[in-house]
């Protein structure tokens, strides 16, 4: 849902290389969720590039809404930054 697909050049048909999108997508591969003591932790890795981090910030609200719809029995907090991750906690 949050991965940005690679762009393909219309003239050459080859994949365009976009370093910011690559950094953004790489950080999303290190995103995870875990259930611990009736709590659901969603941990989203923050990219180490300002522009890529801004792209992530723009999508966090939609991610929280999607997670809330997927797990209606949990009440979720907003995303708080802890180190190099944004963490959202859901409680039953």
C-alpha positions as CSV (number, residue, x, y, z in Angstrom):
1,X,0.0,0.0,0.0
2,X,2.8,2.4,0.8
3,X,5.4,1.3,-1.7
4,X,6.0,3.7,-4.5
5,X,6.3,1.8,-7.8
6,X,9.2,2.3,-10.1
7,X,8.6,4.6,-13.1
8,X,9.2,3.4,-16.6
9,X,10.4,5.8,-19.3
10,X,7.8,6.1,-22.1
11,X,10.5,6.7,-24.7
12,X,13.0,4.0,-23.8
13,X,10.8,1.6,-21.9
14,X,13.5,1.3,-19.2
15,X,13.1,1.9,-15.5
16,X,13.9,5.4,-14.3
17,X,16.3,5.5,-11.4
18,X,15.0,7.8,-8.6
19,X,17.3,7.7,-5.5
20,X,14.7,9.2,-3.2
21,X,12.0,6.7,-4.1
22,X,14.6,3.9,-3.7
23,X,15.5,5.1,-0.2
24,X,11.9,5.5,0.7
25,X,11.0,2.0,-0.4
26,X,14.1,0.5,1.3
27,X,13.1,1.9,4.6
28,X,9.6,0.5,4.2
29,X,11.1,-3.0,3.9
30,X,12.3,-2.6,7.5
31,X,8.8,-1.8,8.8
32,X,7.1,-4.4,11.0
33,X,4.2,-5.0,13.4
34,X,4.2,-7.2,16.5
35,X,1.6,-8.3,19.1
36,X,2.8,-8.0,22.7
37,X,0.5,-8.3,25.8
38,X,-2.7,-7.3,24.1
39,X,-1.0,-4.4,22.3
40,X,-0.2,-4.1,18.7
41,X,3.0,-2.2,17.8
42,X,3.4,-0.9,14.3
43,X,7.1,0.3,13.7
44,X,7.8,2.2,10.5
45,X,11.4,2.9,9.7
46,X,12.2,6.5,8.9
47,X,14.3,7.1,5.8
48,X,17.6,8.8,6.4
49,X,16.9,11.3,3.6
50,X,14.8,14.4,4.2
51,X,12.8,14.2,1.0
52,X,12.1,10.5,1.5
53,X,11.0,11.2,5.1
54,X,8.6,13.8,3.9
55,X,7.0,11.3,1.5
56,X,6.6,9.0,4.5
57,X,5.1,11.7,6.6
58,X,2.4,12.3,3.9
59,X,1.3,8.7,4.0
60,X,1.3,8.0,7.8
61,X,-2.3,9.3,8.3
62,X,-3.6,6.9,5.6
63,X,-1.6,4.1,7.1
64,X,-3.0,4.6,10.6
65,X,-6.6,4.7,9.1
66,X,-5.9,1.5,7.2
67,X,-4.5,-0.3,10.3
68,X,-7.5,0.9,12.4
69,X,-9.9,-0.5,9.8
70,X,-8.0,-3.8,9.7
71,X,-8.0,-4.1,13.5
72,X,-11.2,-2.5,14.8
73,X,-10.9,-4.1,18.2
74,X,-7.8,-2.0,18.8
75,X,-7.6,1.7,19.7
76,X,-4.5,3.3,18.1
77,X,-2.3,6.2,19.1
78,X,-0.7,8.5,16.6
79,X,2.7,7.8,15.3
80,X,5.5,8.9,17.8
81,X,9.1,9.1,16.8
82,X,11.5,6.9,18.8
83,X,15.0,6.8,17.3
84,X,14.8,5.9,13.7
85,X,11.2,4.5,13.8
86,X,7.7,5.9,14.0
87,X,5.8,3.8,16.4
88,X,2.0,3.5,16.7
89,X,0.5,1.5,19.6
90,X,-2.9,-0.2,19.5
91,X,-4.5,-1.4,22.7
92,X,-7.6,-3.6,23.1
